[in-house]
Amino acid sequence: MTDTVAVPLTRAALADAAEPLSAAPARIVHIGLGSFHRAHQAWYTARATDAADWGICAFTGRSGQLADLLSPQDGVFTLVERAATGDHFEHIGSIVAVHPAAHTTQLSSALALPRTALVTLTVTEAGYSLTPTGEPDLADPALLRDLHALTDAHPSGAPHSPETILGRLLTGLEERRRRDGGPLAVVPCDNFPSNGTILGRTVTQLAEDVSAGLGDWIRANVSFVSTSVDRITPRVDGILAEQVRAATGWVDAAPVAAEPFTDWTLSGEFPAGRPDWESAGAVFVEDIEPYESRKLWLLNGSHSLLAYLGRLRGHATVAEAIGDNECLRAVDQWWDEASRHLPSNVNPAAYRAALLERFRNPRIAHSLTQISADGLTKLSIRIVPVARMELREGRDAEAAAGVIAAWIAAVRTGLAVPDARAAEVDAAAADANPTGALLSLVAPDLAAHPEFAPRVVRVTDRLTGGS
């Protein structure tokens, strides 16, 4: 394309420009359409050798805005890979239908189609309505409403518009059971350990509460695949669309930017088939736990550390924060602690070296404010397990204490740290002993530890100036 006339991005326009992206049959349903899904699972599907057989019917997680932007483009969008040496632009056409989250009837119908072979999800850790111990949060009134309505609707088919991700998934699986849609796989792509195992246990438990028949059907027909996903994908700003137009000549209302690095590790069964994702670089393993832990602790854990310590020191992005020697030193100390608990076959040293290069990429403006959201859930997954192992082995878990202290200091000093459990965080911050109360929210056992808890207090006092 030239820069003389900007052309709206559609499949027909691409075909006219000798870049055909035909729409594959929709055999994947995705819940939680956003930048990460488009830079990751949609990218892998588009690059698979059998991409012509696997289209994605995508539903947004909350707002319908992205559906409004992508639908006129037939689901096609531009992926901008931002390397330190420059940008690479690629059109991705694997998404063939787009719906807002409110279209729950269409979601259930899509899940019930026999041609649908798998469901992928990117809804963030907080989106699964789980407690810190990985159980369904039955104190969540929205989840209770969904379960109650689904129970009332069974088996009459009464209409219901579920509010939660678990409610939407259960409603769709019940519709598939009723229509005899056959087996399928559910593939969560969010950052919590054993995500497929935990989601499978949760969905089956809730299904049994709704109907013994639904629970039995899920056990017999639905597999839950565990995954580890990795690609830094900054939040899109309004400038990106103009950069795409200027560089390519296409008018794209919904481009996405990402780093060149990408990784996808999966473990589980696909009873109705799947794309040839390994041809695009995905890896399938028997035991995913070491890969999950490496990513959650080394990448996501250091992201959380930088999100709080970096912002306390006045930085706005990962690249800025990792250039600060105090932040870099804290990251190295955290990596030392976490790496002690990783097996050698996942090569923690090489992964650390690659992370430093990725973090220093000046073209990836990864916002620390974006990363800092939902810290309470993230810390319990990314930091607390390492702290517990360090303490059990007789060490002081100093680096883990520093990460938690940085989050507490960010909360106490009034930095914007939005959280799905904001009411609990706000109540703890208003406590007479705010540091102790906030630490108790993260992990009650660590708050009661005679050496770890005072260490968190000391670091928090240093970061807050003792206020």
C-alpha positions in Angstrom: 0.0 0.0 0.0 1.1 3.6 -0.5 0.5 6.5 1.8 -1.5 8.5 -0.8 -5.0 7.1 0.0 -5.9 5.5 3.2 -8.2 2.5 2.8 -10.4 1.0 5.5 -9.2 -2.4 6.5 -11.6 -5.3 5.5 -11.2 -8.7 3.9 -12.5 -7.5 0.6 -10.1 -4.5 0.5 -7.2 -6.8 1.3 -8.3 -9.2 -1.5 -8.3 -6.2 -3.9 -4.8 -5.4 -2.7 -3.7 -9.0 -3.5 -3.5 -9.9 0.2 -6.4 -12.3 0.6 -7.4 -13.3 4.1 -10.3 -15.7 3.6 -12.6 -16.3 6.6 -12.1 -19.8 8.0 -15.1 -21.7 9.5 -15.5 -20.7 13.2 -14.4 -23.7 15.1 -13.0 -21.8 18.1 -15.0 -19.7 20.5 -13.0 -17.2 22.5 -14.2 -15.3 25.6 -12.3 -12.2 26.6 -11.4 -10.5 23.3 -8.6 -8.0 23.9 -5.1 -7.0 22.9 -3.4 -10.1 24.4 -5.7 -12.6 22.7 -5.2 -10.9 19.4 -1.4 -10.8 19.8 -1.2 -14.4 21.1 -3.8 -17.1 20.4 -5.2 -15.3 17.3 -1.7 -14.9 16.0 -0.8 -18.5 16.6 -4.0 -19.7 14.9 -3.4 -17.4 11.9 0.1 -18.8 11.5 -0.8 -22.5 11.8 -0.4 -24.6 8.7 -4.1 -25.4 8.8 -5.3 -21.9 9.5 -7.8 -22.2 6.7 -9.7 -24.7 8.8 -9.8 -22.8 12.1 -11.7 -19.5 12.5 -12.3 -17.8 15.8 -15.7 -16.5 17.0 -14.7 -14.0 19.6 -16.7 -12.4 22.5 -15.5 -9.4 24.5 -15.0 -9.8 28.2 -16.8 -6.7 29.5 -17.2 -3.7 27.2 -18.5 -4.1 23.7 -16.4 -1.3 22.3 -13.8 -3.6 20.6 -16.6 -5.5 18.9 -17.9 -2.3 17.5 -14.5 -1.5 16.1 -13.6 -4.9 14.7 -16.9 -6.0 13.2 -16.8 -3.5 10.3 -13.3 -4.8 9.6 -14.6 -8.5 9.4 -12.4 -9.2 12.5 -9.2 -8.4 10.7 -6.6 -6.2 12.4 -3.0 -5.2 12.2 -0.4 -6.6 14.6 2.6 -4.3 15.1 5.6 -6.2 16.3 7.9 -3.6 18.0 11.5 -4.6 18.0 14.3 -2.3 19.2 15.3 -2.0 15.5 11.9 -1.1 14.2 8.3 -2.1 13.5 6.9 -5.1 11.5 3.2 -4.9 10.4 1.1 -8.0 9.8 -2.6 -8.5 9.1 -4.2 -11.2 11.2 -7.5 -12.7 9.9 -8.1 -15.7 12.2 -11.0 -13.9 14.0 -14.0 -14.3 11.7 -16.9 -13.1 14.0 -17.0 -10.6 16.8 -19.6 -10.1 19.5 -19.9 -7.9 22.6 -20.0 -9.6 26.0 -23.8 -8.8 26.3 -24.6 -11.2 23.5 -24.8 -14.2 25.9 -27.4 -16.0 23.8 -25.1 -15.9 20.8 -22.3 -17.2 23.0 -24.4 -20.2 24.2 -25.4 -20.9 20.6 -21.8 -20.8 19.4 -20.7 -23.1 22.2 -23.4 -25.6 21.3 -22.5 -25.9 17.6 -21.0 -29.3 16.8 -18.3 -27.7 14.7 -17.0 -25.8 17.8 -14.0 -27.8 19.0 -12.6 -25.6 21.7 -13.1 -22.6 23.9 -10.2 -20.3 24.8 -10.4 -17.6 27.5 -8.3 -14.5 28.4 -10.3 -12.8 31.1 -7.5 -12.0 33.7 -6.9 -13.9 36.9 -9.7 -11.9 38.7 -12.2 -12.8 36.0 -12.7 -16.4 37.1 -14.5 -15.6 40.3 -12.1 -17.7 42.4 -11.0 -17.4 46.0 -7.3 -17.1 46.8 -7.3 -20.9 47.4 -8.7 -21.6 43.9 -12.3 -22.4 44.9 -15.3 -20.8 43.3 -16.1 -17.6 45.1 -19.6 -18.3 46.4 -19.6 -15.0 48.2 -19.7 -13.3 44.8 -23.4 -12.2 44.4 -23.1 -12.1 40.6 -21.9 -15.7 40.5 -24.7 -16.8 42.9 -27.3 -15.1 40.7 -25.9 -16.9 37.6 -26.0 -20.3 39.4 -29.5 -19.7 40.8 -30.8 -18.6 37.4 -29.2 -21.5 35.6 -30.7 -23.9 38.1 -34.1 -22.4 37.6 -33.7 -22.5 33.9 -32.8 -26.2 33.9 -34.2 -28.0 32.0 -36.9 -25.7 30.8 -34.7 -23.5 28.6 -35.8 -20.3 30.2 -33.8 -17.3 28.9 -30.9 -16.1 31.1 -28.2 -13.6 30.6 -25.3 -14.6 32.9 -23.1 -11.9 34.3 -19.9 -13.8 35.2 -17.4 -15.8 33.1 -18.2 -19.0 34.9 -21.9 -18.4 34.5 -21.5 -17.8 30.7 -19.3 -20.9 30.3 -21.7 -23.1 32.3 -24.7 -21.8 30.4 -23.0 -22.5 27.1 -21.9 -26.0 28.1 -25.5 -26.8 29.3 -26.7 -25.6 25.9 -24.2 -27.9 24.1 -25.3 -30.8 26.3 -28.9 -30.2 25.4 -28.2 -30.0 21.7 -25.8 -33.0 21.8 -23.0 -30.9 20.4 -20.3 -33.5 21.3 -17.0 -33.1 23.2 -14.8 -30.1 23.2 -11.8 -28.6 25.0 -11.7 -25.5 27.3 -8.4 -23.7 27.2 -7.8 -20.9 29.8 -5.0 -18.6 28.8 -4.6 -16.5 32.0 -1.8 -16.3 34.5 -2.7 -18.6 37.4 -1.0 -22.0 38.2 -2.6 -25.2 36.8 -5.2 -23.0 35.2 -6.9 -25.8 33.3 -7.0 -28.2 36.3 -8.4 -25.5 38.5 -11.0 -24.3 36.0 -12.0 -27.9 35.3 -12.5 -28.6 39.0 -14.4 -25.4 39.5 -16.7 -25.8 36.4 -17.5 -29.4 37.3 -18.3 -28.6 40.9 -20.6 -25.8 40.0 -22.2 -27.9 37.2 -23.1 -30.6 39.8 -24.7 -27.9 41.9 -26.8 -27.0 38.9 -27.6 -30.5 37.7 -26.1 -33.9 38.3 -26.7 -34.6 34.6 -24.6 -31.5 33.5 -21.8 -32.5 35.9 -21.7 -36.0 34.5 -21.8 -34.7 30.9 -18.9 -32.3 31.5 -16.7 -35.1 33.1 -17.4 -37.3 30.1 -17.1 -34.7 27.3 -15.1 -31.7 28.3 -11.3 -31.5 28.7 -9.6 -28.6 30.4 -6.2 -27.7 29.1 -3.5 -26.0 31.2 -1.4 -23.3 29.5 1.4 -20.9 30.0 1.2 -17.9 27.8 3.8 -15.2 27.3 3.9 -12.1 25.1 4.2 -8.6 26.4 1.3 -6.6 24.9 1.0 -3.0 26.0 -2.3 -1.3 26.2 -3.3 0.3 22.9 -3.4 4.1 22.7 -4.9 6.3 20.0 -1.6 7.0 18.4 -1.1 3.4 17.2 -3.9 3.6 14.6 -2.4 6.7 13.1 1.1 5.1 13.0 -0.4 2.1 11.2 -2.2 4.4 8.7 1.0 6.4 8.0 3.2 3.3 7.6 0.8 1.0 5.6 -1.9 3.1 4.2 -4.6 1.1 5.9 -7.2 2.6 8.2 -7.4 0.2 11.1 -9.6 1.1 14.0 -8.3 -1.7 16.3 -4.6 -2.4 15.8 -2.5 -4.1 18.5 1.2 -3.8 19.4 3.3 -6.5 20.9 7.0 -7.4 21.4 8.5 -9.9 18.9 9.0 -12.6 21.6 6.1 -15.0 22.1 5.7 -18.4 23.9 2.8 -20.8 24.4 3.1 -24.0 26.3 0.1 -26.3 26.6 -0.8 -29.6 28.4 -4.0 -31.5 27.9 -6.3 -33.3 25.5 -8.3 -31.9 22.6 -11.2 -34.4 22.0 -12.6 -32.6 19.0 -9.3 -31.6 17.5 -7.3 -28.3 17.4 -5.2 -26.2 15.1 -1.7 -27.2 14.3 -0.4 -24.6 16.7 3.0 -26.2 17.1 3.7 -25.3 13.4 3.5 -21.7 14.6 5.8 -22.3 17.6 3.5 -23.6 20.4 4.9 -26.3 22.6 2.9 -29.3 24.0 4.2 -30.9 27.2 3.2 -33.6 29.7 4.1 -31.6 32.8 3.4 -27.9 32.5 4.0 -26.9 36.1 7.7 -25.9 35.7 6.9 -23.7 32.7 4.0 -22.1 34.5 6.1 -21.4 37.5 9.0 -20.0 35.5 6.7 -17.5 33.7 4.6 -16.6 36.7 7.5 -16.0 39.1 10.2 -14.6 36.8 8.2 -12.6 34.3 4.9 -11.8 36.1 6.5 -11.6 39.5 9.1 -9.1 38.4 6.4 -7.2 36.5 4.5 -6.8 39.8 7.7 -5.7 41.6 8.4 -3.1 38.9 4.7 -2.0 38.9 4.9 -0.9 42.5 8.5 -0.1 43.2 8.9 1.6 39.9 5.9 3.8 40.3 6.9 4.7 43.8 10.2 5.9 42.3 8.4 7.9 39.6 8.6 5.6 36.6 5.8 5.0 34.1 6.9 2.0 32.0 8.8 -1.3 32.5 11.6 0.0 30.3 12.0 3.1 32.5 11.9 1.1 35.7 14.4 -1.6 34.7 16.8 1.2 33.8 16.8 2.3 37.5 19.6 0.6 39.3 17.5 0.2 42.5 14.7 -1.5 40.6 17.1 -3.7 38.7 18.8 -4.8 41.9 15.4 -5.7 43.4 14.5 -7.6 40.3 17.8 -9.6 40.4 17.2 -10.4 44.1 13.7 -11.6 43.4 14.9 -13.7 40.4 17.6 -15.3 42.7 15.0 -16.3 45.2 12.5 -17.7 42.6 15.1 -19.4 40.5 16.1 -21.6 43.4 12.8 -23.4 43.1 12.8 -24.0 39.3 14.3 -27.2 37.7 17.3 -26.8 35.5 15.5 -28.2 32.4 13.6 -24.9 32.1 16.9 -23.0 32.1 16.1 -20.1 34.4 19.4 -18.3 33.7 18.7 -18.1 30.0 15.1 -17.0 30.7 16.3 -14.2 33.0 18.7 -13.0 30.4 16.0 -12.9 27.7 13.7 -11.1 30.1 16.2 -8.3 30.7 16.5 -7.8 27.0 12.7 -7.8 26.6 12.2 -5.4 29.5 14.8 -3.0 28.1 13.1 -2.8 24.7 12.4 1.0 24.4 9.7 0.4 21.7 7.4 -1.4 24.2 5.8 1.2 26.4 4.4 -1.3 28.9 2.5 0.8 31.4 3.2 0.1 35.1 -0.2 1.4 36.0 -1.7 -1.3 33.7 0.4 -4.0 35.3 -0.4 -2.9 38.9 -4.2 -3.7 38.6 -5.6 -6.5 40.8 -2.4 -6.8 42.8 -4.1 -8.7 45.6 -4.8 -11.7 43.3 -1.6 -11.4 41.4 0.7 -11.4 44.5 -1.0 -14.5 45.9 -0.2 -16.3 42.7 3.2 -14.8 41.7 5.0 -14.0 45.0 3.4 -15.9 48.0 4.4 -19.4 46.8 8.1 -18.5 46.6 7.9 -16.8 50.0 6.5 -19.9 51.6 9.1 -22.2 50.0 12.0 -19.9 51.1 10.7 -19.8 54.7 10.2 -23.5 54.8 13.8 -24.0 53.7 15.1 -21.7 56.5 15.8 -18.6 54.4 14.4 -15.1 55.0 12.4 -14.6 51.8 13.7 -11.0 51.8 13.0 -10.3 48.1 9.5 -11.7 48.3 8.9 -9.5 51.3 10.1 -6.5 49.3 7.6 -7.2 46.5 4.7 -7.4 48.9 5.9 -4.3 50.8 6.1 -2.3 47.5 2.4 -3.1 46.9 1.4 -2.2 50.4 3.4 1.1 50.1 1.7 1.9 46.8 -1.7 1.4 48.4 -0.8 3.3 51.5 0.7 6.3 49.6 -2.4 6.6 47.4 -1.1 5.4 44.0 -3.9 4.3 41.7 -3.9 0.5 42.1 -7.4 -0.7 41.0 -8.4 -4.0 42.3 -11.3 -6.4 41.9 -11.3 -6.7 45.7 -11.1 -2.9 46.2 -13.5 -2.8 49.1 -11.3 -5.2 51.1 -8.1 -3.4 50.2 -9.6 0.0 51.2 -10.9 -1.4 54.5 -7.4 -2.8 55.3 -5.7 0.4 54.3 -7.9 2.2 56.8 -7.1 -0.2 59.6 -5.2 1.0 62.6 -2.4 -1.3 61.5 -2.7 -0.9 57.7 0.5 -2.8 56.8 -0.5 -5.8 58.9 -4.0 -5.7 57.6 -2.9 -5.5 54.0 -0.4 -8.3 54.5 -3.2 -10.5 56.0 -5.2 -10.0 52.8 -2.3 -11.2 50.7 -1.6 -14.2 52.9 -2.7 -14.7 56.5 0.0 -17.2 57.3 2.7 -14.8 56.2 1.1 -12.0 58.3 1.5 -14.3 61.3 5.1 -15.3 60.6 7.3 -14.0 63.4 10.2 -13.0 61.0 8.6 -12.4 57.7 5.9 -10.0 58.8 8.3 -7.6 60.6 10.5 -7.7 57.5 7.5 -6.5 55.4 6.8 -3.7 57.9 10.4 -2.5 57.8 10.5 -2.3 54.0 7.1 -0.7 53.9 8.2 1.9 56.4 11.3 2.7 54.3 9.3 3.0 51.1 6.6 5.2 52.7 9.0 7.3 54.8 7.5 5.8 57.9 4.1 7.4 57.4 
